[in-house]
Amino acid sequence: MLTLQDAKNRFSAVVEAALAGHPQEVTRRGKPAVVVVSAKEYHRLLKEARANRESFADHLMTFPVADVPRAEAIPRDVEF
């Protein structure tokens, strides 16, 4: 892990390490802030995430079906 200041001072080395397949984690104020990865790795991760994502409709279909009776109230007219 690198501090933000260290990453700024050694940015070329941080980029070279990321390009060599070693993600570089950077902290700010002692807390994890960002990870520097190569563009190739970033696009691979993005493609993988998109491939594993289910559609919202598929997600809704996983909910149990509830037999909810419909209200028999008559809707009122609305004026615009």
Secondary structure, DSSP 8 states (H G I E B T S, - for coil): -EEHHHHHHTHHHHHHHHHTT--EEEEETTEEEEEE--HHHHHHHHHHHHHT---HHHHHHTS-----------------
